[in-house]
Amino acid sequence: MKKDNYNELKDKLERRKNVKLEDIALNDVDDIKDIKIDRRKPNEERILNFIMKTKNPYIFKVNGKLVRIRFSENSTLTADDCLTNVLKNLYR
């Protein structure tokens, strides 16, 4: 990846990271089912592809609902751990 592209993606992530859900119109968000990523590519390429294809990689629609993803900078939990905990709490 060229340095210019890297800086552009980094800027995009920084600008989009703290957008509030209240400031987002449902029609201005990508629907997750419409985002196509080549699963044969390495993880790093898939992540970059996702970031480039989406309007905001932190907020998207799933079944007509807005979903926001966030990452903790000081946690040792993986994304799988977090999702497992959510499911455990939902289905107790």
MODELLER restraints for C-alpha pairs under 7 A, 6 or more apart:
rsr = mdl.restraints
at = mdl.atoms
rsr.add(forms.Gaussian(group=physical.xy_distance, feature=features.Distance(at['CA:16:A'], at['CA:56:A']), mean=5.94, stdev=0.5))
rsr.add(forms.Gaussian(group=physical.xy_distance, feature=features.Distance(at['CA:17:A'], at['CA:58:A']), mean=6.42, stdev=0.5))
rsr.add(forms.Gaussian(group=physical.xy_distance, feature=features.Distance(at['CA:26:A'], at['CA:66:A']), mean=6.95, stdev=0.5))
rsr.add(forms.Gaussian(group=physical.xy_distance, feature=features.Distance(at['CA:29:A'], at['CA:55:A']), mean=6.76, stdev=0.5))
rsr.add(forms.Gaussian(group=physical.xy_distance, feature=features.Distance(at['CA:29:A'], at['CA:60:A']), mean=5.39, stdev=0.5))
rsr.add(forms.Gaussian(group=physical.xy_distance, feature=features.Distance(at['CA:29:A'], at['CA:61:A']), mean=6.41, stdev=0.5))
rsr.add(forms.Gaussian(group=physical.xy_distance, feature=features.Distance(at['CA:30:A'], at['CA:54:A']), mean=6.36, stdev=0.5))
rsr.add(forms.Gaussian(group=physical.xy_distance, feature=features.Distance(at['CA:30:A'], at['CA:55:A']), mean=6.62, stdev=0.5))
rsr.add(forms.Gaussian(group=physical.xy_distance, feature=features.Distance(at['CA:30:A'], at['CA:60:A']), mean=5.19, stdev=0.5))
rsr.add(forms.Gaussian(group=physical.xy_distance, feature=features.Distance(at['CA:30:A'], at['CA:61:A']), mean=6.08, stdev=0.5))
rsr.add(forms.Gaussian(group=physical.xy_distance, feature=features.Distance(at['CA:31:A'], at['CA:60:A']), mean=5.78, stdev=0.5))
rsr.add(forms.Gaussian(group=physical.xy_distance, feature=features.Distance(at['CA:31:A'], at['CA:61:A']), mean=4.51, stdev=0.5))
rsr.add(forms.Gaussian(group=physical.xy_distance, feature=features.Distance(at['CA:31:A'], at['CA:62:A']), mean=6.23, stdev=0.5))
rsr.add(forms.Gaussian(group=physical.xy_distance, feature=features.Distance(at['CA:32:A'], at['CA:60:A']), mean=6.18, stdev=0.5))
rsr.add(forms.Gaussian(group=physical.xy_distance, feature=features.Distance(at['CA:32:A'], at['CA:61:A']), mean=5.84, stdev=0.5))
rsr.add(forms.Gaussian(group=physical.xy_distance, feature=features.Distance(at['CA:32:A'], at['CA:62:A']), mean=5.95, stdev=0.5))
rsr.add(forms.Gaussian(group=physical.xy_distance, feature=features.Distance(at['CA:37:A'], at['CA:46:A']), mean=6.31, stdev=0.5))
rsr.add(forms.Gaussian(group=physical.xy_distance, feature=features.Distance(at['CA:37:A'], at['CA:49:A']), mean=6.92, stdev=0.5))
rsr.add(forms.Gaussian(group=physical.xy_distance, feature=features.Distance(at['CA:37:A'], at['CA:50:A']), mean=6.84, stdev=0.5))
rsr.add(forms.Gaussian(group=physical.xy_distance, feature=features.Distance(at['CA:38:A'], at['CA:46:A']), mean=6.84, stdev=0.5))
rsr.add(forms.Gaussian(group=physical.xy_distance, feature=features.Distance(at['CA:51:A'], at['CA:57:A']), mean=5.45, stdev=0.5))
rsr.add(forms.Gaussian(group=physical.xy_distance, feature=features.Distance(at['CA:58:A'], at['CA:68:A']), mean=5.49, stdev=0.5))
rsr.add(forms.Gaussian(group=physical.xy_distance, feature=features.Distance(at['CA:58:A'], at['CA:69:A']), mean=5.16, stdev=0.5))
rsr.add(forms.Gaussian(group=physical.xy_distance, feature=features.Distance(at['CA:58:A'], at['CA:70:A']), mean=6.94, stdev=0.5))
rsr.add(forms.Gaussian(group=physical.xy_distance, feature=features.Distance(at['CA:59:A'], at['CA:66:A']), mean=6.75, stdev=0.5))
rsr.add(forms.Gaussian(group=physical.xy_distance, feature=features.Distance(at['CA:59:A'], at['CA:67:A']), mean=5.52, stdev=0.5))
rsr.add(forms.Gaussian(group=physical.xy_distance, feature=features.Distance(at['CA:59:A'], at['CA:68:A']), mean=4.45, stdev=0.5))
rsr.add(forms.Gaussian(group=physical.xy_distance, feature=features.Distance(at['CA:59:A'], at['CA:69:A']), mean=6.52, stdev=0.5))
rsr.add(forms.Gaussian(group=physical.xy_distance, feature=features.Distance(at['CA:60:A'], at['CA:66:A']), mean=5.75, stdev=0.5))
rsr.add(forms.Gaussian(group=physical.xy_distance, feature=features.Distance(at['CA:60:A'], at['CA:67:A']), mean=5.44, stdev=0.5))
rsr.add(forms.Gaussian(group=physical.xy_distance, feature=features.Distance(at['CA:60:A'], at['CA:68:A']), mean=6.75, stdev=0.5))
rsr.add(forms.Gaussian(group=physical.xy_distance, feature=features.Distance(at['CA:61:A'], at['CA:67:A']), mean=5.86, stdev=0.5))
